[in-house]
Amino acid sequence: MNETTLIFVDVETTGTRATRDRITEIAALKVVNGQLIDRWSSLIYPDCKVPAQITQLTGIRDDMLVAAPRFSQIAESLREWLGDGQLVAHNARFDYSFLRNEFKRAGLDFRASLICTLRLSRRIAPQERQHNLKALLSRYGISPIRHHRAGDDVDALWSLWQTWQVEHSDEAWQGLLNDEQRHRTLPAHLDSAQLEGLPACPGVYLFYGHNRLPLYVGKSVNLRSRVLGHFQRDHQDDKEMRLAQQVQHIEWEETAGDLGAQLREAQLVKSLMPIMNRQLRKQRKLTTWWWAEGASQPELVSGDALGQSLSQPLAVTLYGLFRNAREAKNTLSAMAEEQQLCPRVLGLEKGKGRCFGNQVGKCRGACNGQETIAQHTQRAQATLAQLQVNVWPWPSSIAIEEQAANSTASAWHVVRQWCYLGSAASLEKAKTLADTPASFDIDSYRILNRFLRYPDQHGLTVTPLCQ
């Protein structure tokens, strides 16, 4: 097999998740030195039901696949047939991801270089908005028998390829292919020019989809490495595949360091609500444990009491910040089991007398007198101490100076009562942010707590902004 061998391929699947969904049909054409020499096609039994929406789209029904071979049965012969040919497909990383995962399930390692005709189309006609296969076939007057059937789509793709070759000189066509190879790992809908200025420094990045829909916000100490890394794992990560399939525009902001990147990421996620960020989305109400003096067990509080406690000392101590009561109880339960505390005395288990944990040796017996309540309370509070919520230690707002590595540039992050108010390029400008309204945010609190515990270790300087 020589270097001029191209394999035009199309697959139909039970869904869009390459690691979990399965192939239902494969069709491929082998083209050597510009001549079509062979064809390979088969329905594939996917070992699962075909979803109704997929049947409606492709026309492939469960009864059509009953007698079809499993992928594992044709894997070796298909792998031999493919050889070292370069794969050509429309939105190529989608087809390639499914093939790689199916071969992996069959115990074979399949790797191939790719040519994506969707990206080629964007380079050939950047003025056009539609680059899906149906739109291209209509634009060039190519009529497939059926859409979303592998055999018809791969034939149409080969016709489109031939049409493009006729339209371009050999030199221009080779230039297009060379450019495609330089950007072969990038998403098909993303203009590679957007990444040309992507720096290898700390910052945040924003992925947008169709009509500038916010998809994802991320941060990194090396923006270039992190962004490009998203597009190199799409064959093994469903989230990365969805991101690569949808992203059409990228923006980024440089920061002075990791602290600025983390704070800005949390802020942007809550303001933009990107559909693929879940952990940092704005929570409706926080919950924490507090232990009143003289009580034998902690109680849950939330909302106003929590916000007040972070800005001034109270008669009670708060332990942990949780997104809901379930998370709070699960955390306390895990700590109780680890330290042999009584879940019944802690209020985690209903009933009277000896708890179940005591019966199986996981409780020291505060529930039946083997351990005094005072001893149990002391042990429980000592265990919870690692979660103690810190009271704001400054009288007003502060500016945290962070300096970029190998640079004289700095940023001042303004914070008041654990609330991130914004960043400025100078201390004087930072002072103007000191009175900015803000509400408490658990993610900013956790980020700041981590960095301000030992600011010197992170190269940070804290300056109080006196009112």
C-alpha positions in Angstrom: 0.0 0.0 0.0 1.6 3.3 -1.0 1.2 6.8 0.2 -1.4 7.7 -2.4 -3.9 5.3 -1.0 -7.1 7.0 0.3 -9.9 5.3 2.1 -13.2 7.2 1.8 -15.3 6.1 4.7 -18.7 6.7 6.3 -20.3 5.1 9.4 -23.8 5.1 10.8 -24.2 4.8 14.6 -26.7 4.4 17.4 -25.7 7.8 18.8 -23.0 10.4 19.1 -21.0 9.0 22.1 -18.1 7.1 20.6 -17.1 5.4 23.8 -20.6 4.0 24.4 -22.7 4.1 21.2 -22.0 1.6 18.5 -21.6 1.4 14.7 -24.6 0.0 12.7 -23.2 0.4 9.2 -19.8 0.9 7.5 -19.0 1.7 3.9 -15.6 2.5 2.4 -14.0 3.1 -0.9 -10.3 2.4 -1.7 -8.8 4.9 -4.1 -5.2 4.4 -5.3 -3.5 7.1 -7.4 -6.8 8.7 -8.0 -8.5 5.5 -9.2 -11.3 3.7 -7.4 -10.2 0.1 -7.1 -12.3 -1.5 -4.3 -15.3 -1.2 -2.1 -16.2 -2.5 1.4 -19.6 -2.2 3.0 -21.6 -4.0 5.7 -24.4 -3.6 8.2 -23.1 -4.2 11.7 -25.1 -5.8 14.6 -24.5 -3.2 17.5 -25.5 -5.5 20.5 -28.1 -2.9 21.5 -31.4 -1.4 20.3 -31.3 1.3 17.7 -33.0 4.4 19.1 -36.2 5.5 17.4 -34.7 8.9 16.5 -31.8 7.2 14.8 -34.1 4.9 12.8 -36.0 7.9 11.7 -32.8 9.6 10.6 -31.1 6.7 8.9 -33.9 4.2 8.1 -31.9 1.5 9.8 -34.1 -0.7 11.9 -33.4 -3.4 14.5 -34.8 -6.2 12.3 -32.3 -5.2 9.5 -29.4 -5.9 11.8 -30.3 -9.2 13.3 -28.4 -11.2 10.7 -25.5 -8.7 10.4 -22.1 -9.6 11.8 -20.8 -8.0 15.0 -17.9 -5.7 14.6 -15.6 -8.1 16.4 -16.4 -10.7 13.6 -15.2 -8.4 10.8 -12.5 -6.4 12.7 -9.5 -8.3 11.5 -10.5 -8.5 7.9 -11.5 -4.8 7.9 -8.3 -3.8 9.5 -6.3 -5.7 6.8 -8.4 -4.1 4.1 -7.9 -0.6 5.4 -4.1 -1.1 5.5 -2.2 2.1 5.9 -4.5 4.2 3.8 -5.4 7.7 4.8 -9.0 8.0 5.9 -11.2 10.6 4.2 -14.5 11.4 5.8 -16.9 14.3 6.3 -16.4 15.4 9.9 -13.6 12.8 10.0 -12.9 12.7 13.7 -16.4 11.5 14.4 -16.1 8.5 12.1 -12.5 7.9 13.2 -13.5 8.0 16.9 -16.1 5.3 16.4 -13.8 3.1 14.4 -11.0 3.4 17.0 -13.3 2.5 19.8 -14.8 -0.5 17.9 -11.4 -1.8 17.0 -10.3 -1.3 20.7 -13.3 -3.4 21.9 -12.2 -6.1 19.4 -8.7 -6.1 20.9 -7.0 -4.2 18.0 -5.2 -0.9 18.0 -6.3 1.1 15.0 -4.6 4.4 14.1 -4.8 6.4 10.8 -4.1 9.8 9.4 -7.2 11.8 8.5 -8.5 14.2 5.8 -11.7 16.0 6.9 -13.8 17.1 3.9 -15.8 19.3 6.2 -12.7 21.3 7.0 -11.6 21.3 3.4 -15.0 22.8 2.4 -14.5 25.6 4.9 -11.2 26.4 3.3 -12.5 26.1 -0.3 -15.6 28.3 0.3 -15.2 30.3 3.5 -17.9 32.7 2.4 -20.5 29.9 2.6 -22.4 29.3 5.9 -23.4 25.6 5.3 -20.8 22.9 5.0 -22.7 19.8 5.9 -22.7 17.0 3.3 -26.3 17.6 2.2 -25.7 21.3 1.6 -22.5 20.5 -0.4 -24.1 18.0 -2.6 -26.9 20.4 -3.4 -24.3 23.2 -4.1 -22.4 21.0 -6.6 -25.4 19.3 -8.1 -24.5 15.8 -6.8 -27.6 13.6 -6.0 -27.2 10.8 -3.5 -29.9 8.1 -3.5 -30.4 8.4 0.2 -29.0 10.6 3.0 -27.6 9.1 6.2 -26.9 5.7 4.7 -23.2 4.8 4.7 -22.9 3.5 1.1 -24.7 6.4 -0.5 -22.9 9.0 1.5 -19.5 7.6 0.8 -20.2 7.5 -2.9 -21.4 11.1 -2.8 -18.2 12.0 -0.9 -16.1 10.5 -3.6 -18.0 12.5 -6.2 -17.5 15.7 -4.3 -13.8 15.0 -4.0 -13.5 14.5 -7.8 -15.5 17.7 -8.4 -13.1 19.7 -6.1 -10.0 18.2 -7.9 -11.4 19.4 -11.3 -12.0 22.9 -9.9 -8.4 23.3 -8.6 -5.0 23.1 -10.2 -2.7 20.3 -8.9 -0.7 22.9 -7.0 -3.7 24.6 -5.4 -5.3 21.2 -4.5 -2.1 20.0 -2.9 -1.8 23.2 -0.9 -5.3 22.7 0.5 -4.5 19.1 1.5 -1.2 20.2 3.1 -3.1 22.9 5.1 -5.7 20.3 6.1 -2.9 18.0 7.4 -1.4 20.8 9.5 -4.7 21.3 11.4 -6.0 17.7 11.3 -6.6 17.5 15.0 -8.8 20.6 15.1 -12.6 20.6 15.2 -14.2 20.7 11.8 -16.3 23.8 12.4 -13.4 25.8 13.9 -11.3 28.2 11.8 -7.7 27.3 12.5 -6.8 31.0 12.2 -8.5 31.6 15.5 -5.7 29.7 17.3 -2.8 31.4 15.7 -2.3 33.8 18.6 -3.1 31.4 21.4 -0.4 32.0 24.0 1.4 29.5 26.3 0.6 31.5 29.4 -2.0 31.4 32.3 -5.6 32.5 31.5 -9.1 31.4 30.7 -10.6 30.3 27.5 -14.2 30.2 26.2 -15.7 27.8 23.6 -18.7 29.0 21.7 -21.0 27.0 19.4 -23.6 28.0 16.8 -24.9 31.6 17.2 -22.2 32.2 19.9 -23.9 29.8 22.3 -21.5 29.4 25.3 -20.4 25.8 25.4 -17.5 25.7 27.9 -15.2 27.9 30.0 -11.9 26.6 31.2 -8.6 27.8 32.7 -5.0 26.8 32.5 -1.5 27.9 33.3 -0.7 27.1 29.7 -3.6 28.2 27.5 -2.2 26.8 24.2 -1.5 23.4 25.6 -4.8 23.1 27.4 -7.0 24.2 24.5 -5.3 22.0 21.9 -5.4 19.1 24.4 -9.2 19.2 24.2 -9.1 18.1 20.6 -6.6 15.3 21.0 -8.7 13.2 23.4 -12.1 13.3 21.6 -11.9 9.7 20.5 -11.8 8.5 24.2 -13.9 11.1 26.0 -17.6 11.7 25.2 -17.5 15.2 26.6 -14.5 16.2 24.5 -16.2 14.7 21.4 -19.4 16.7 22.0 -17.2 19.8 22.4 -15.2 19.2 19.3 -18.4 18.6 17.3 -20.0 21.8 18.4 -17.3 24.4 18.9 -17.1 27.1 16.2 -15.5 30.0 18.0 -12.8 30.4 20.7 -11.9 33.4 22.9 -9.4 33.7 25.7 -8.1 36.1 28.3 -4.6 36.1 29.7 -4.1 36.4 33.5 -1.1 37.0 35.7 -1.2 33.5 37.1 -3.2 30.5 38.3 -5.2 32.4 41.0 -6.4 35.0 38.5 -7.3 32.2 36.0 -9.3 30.2 38.6 -11.2 33.3 39.9 -12.0 34.5 36.4 -13.2 31.0 35.4 -15.6 30.7 38.3 -16.9 34.2 37.5 -17.4 33.6 33.8 -19.1 30.2 34.3 -21.7 31.8 36.6 -22.3 34.8 34.3 -22.4 32.8 31.0 -23.8 29.5 32.2 -22.1 27.4 29.5 -23.9 24.2 28.8 -20.9 21.9 29.4 -19.8 23.4 32.7 -21.6 21.8 35.6 -19.5 21.9 38.7 -19.0 25.7 38.7 -22.5 26.8 37.9 -24.3 29.1 40.3 -25.8 27.3 43.2 -29.2 28.5 44.6 -28.4 28.0 48.3 -25.4 26.8 50.3 -25.5 24.6 53.4 -23.2 24.2 56.3 -23.0 22.4 59.6 -23.0 24.5 62.8 -22.6 23.2 66.4 -24.2 25.3 69.1 -22.6 25.4 72.5 -23.9 22.6 74.7 -25.5 20.6 71.8 -24.7 17.0 71.2 -25.0 17.1 67.5 -24.5 19.7 64.6 -27.4 21.2 62.7 -27.7 22.4 59.1 -28.0 26.1 58.3 -28.0 28.0 55.0 -28.5 31.3 53.3 -28.3 34.5 55.4 -26.8 32.8 58.5 -23.9 31.5 56.4 -23.2 34.8 54.7 -23.2 36.6 58.0 -20.9 34.2 59.7 -18.2 34.6 57.1 -18.0 38.4 57.6 -18.0 38.5 61.4 -17.3 36.1 64.3 -20.4 34.3 65.7 -21.0 32.3 68.9 -21.0 29.1 66.8 -18.5 27.6 64.5 -19.4 26.5 60.9 -18.1 23.4 59.3 -17.9 22.9 55.5 -19.7 24.5 52.6 -22.0 22.3 50.7 -24.3 22.7 47.6 -27.2 20.9 49.3 -28.2 19.0 52.4 -27.5 15.6 50.8 -23.8 16.5 50.2 -23.5 17.8 53.7 -25.0 14.6 55.3 -22.9 12.3 53.1 -19.7 14.1 54.1 -20.6 13.9 57.8 -21.6 10.3 57.5 -18.2 9.4 55.8 -16.3 11.2 58.5 -18.3 9.5 61.3 -17.6 6.0 59.9 -13.9 6.8 59.6 -13.7 8.0 63.2 -16.2 5.5 64.7 -18.6 8.3 65.6 -22.2 7.4 66.3 -24.6 8.3 63.4 -27.6 8.2 65.7 -26.1 10.7 68.2 -25.1 12.9 65.3 -28.7 12.9 64.0 -27.9 11.0 60.8 -29.8 7.9 61.9 -33.3 7.7 63.4 -34.2 5.5 66.4 -33.3 4.9 70.0 -30.7 2.8 71.7 -27.8 1.0 70.1 -27.2 2.0 66.5 -26.4 -0.4 63.7 -22.8 0.9 63.4 -22.2 -0.1 67.0 -23.4 -3.6 66.3 -20.8 -4.0 63.5 -17.9 -2.3 65.3 -18.1 1.1 63.5 -19.3 3.1 66.5 -17.6 3.4 69.9 -21.0 3.3 71.7 -22.1 6.9 72.5 -25.6 5.6 71.7 -25.6 3.0 74.5 -23.3 4.5 77.2 -20.0 2.8 76.2 -18.7 6.3 75.4 -20.0 9.5 77.2 -21.8 12.2 75.1 -19.1 14.7 76.2 -16.3 12.5 74.9 -18.2 11.8 71.7 -18.9 15.6 71.2 -15.2 16.4 71.7 -14.1 13.7 69.2 -16.8 14.8 66.6 -15.9 18.5 66.8 -12.2 17.6 66.5 -13.0 15.6 63.4 -15.1 18.4 61.9 -12.4 21.0 62.6 -10.7 20.2 59.3 -13.8 21.6 57.6 -14.1 24.7 59.7 -15.2 27.7 57.7 -12.8 30.6 58.1 -14.1 34.1 59.1 -12.9 37.0 56.9 -9.7 38.1 58.7 -9.4 41.6 57.3 -11.4 44.7 58.2 -12.3 45.6 54.6 -11.4 44.7 51.1 -8.0 43.5 50.1 -5.9 43.5 46.9 -3.9 40.4 46.1 -1.0 41.1 43.9 -0.1 38.3 41.5 2.9 38.6 39.1 3.2 36.6 35.9 6.2 34.2 35.8 9.1 35.5 33.7 7.4 38.9 33.4 7.1 42.2 35.2 3.4 42.4 34.5 1.2 42.1 37.6 -2.5 42.0 38.4 -4.3 43.0 41.6 -7.3 40.8 42.5 -9.8 42.6 44.7 -11.7 40.6 47.3 -14.1 41.5 50.1 -15.4 38.9 52.6 -14.4 36.1 50.3 -16.2 37.6 47.4 -14.1 38.2 44.2 -14.8 41.8 43.0 -12.6 41.9 39.9 -9.0 42.4 38.8 -7.0 45.5 37.8 -3.6 46.2 36.3 -2.5 48.6 39.1 -3.1 49.1 42.8 -4.7 52.5 42.2 -7.3 51.0 39.8 -7.8 48.1 42.2 -8.9 50.6 44.9 -11.8 51.7 42.7 -13.2 48.1 42.8 -13.2 47.9 46.6 -16.9 48.8 46.9 -18.2 46.7 44.0 -21.4 44.9 45.0 -21.0 41.1 45.2 -22.6 38.0 46.6 -20.9 35.1 48.3 -19.8 32.3 46.0 -18.6 28.9 47.3 -16.2 28.3 44.5 -14.4 31.7 44.9 -14.3 31.0 48.7 -12.6 27.7 48.1 -10.1 29.1 45.6 -9.2 32.1 47.8 -9.0 30.0 51.0 -6.5 27.7 49.2 -4.3 30.5 48.0 -4.5 32.8 51.0 -3.7 30.1 53.5 0.0 30.4 52.4 0.2 33.4 50.1 4.0 33.5 50.1 4.2 30.0 48.7 2.1 31.2 45.7 4.1 34.4 45.2 1.2 36.5 46.3 1.2 39.8 48.2 -1.9 40.9 50.2 -2.6 44.7 50.6 -5.6 45.8 52.8 -7.7 48.5 51.1 -8.6 50.7 54.0 -12.0 52.5 53.7 
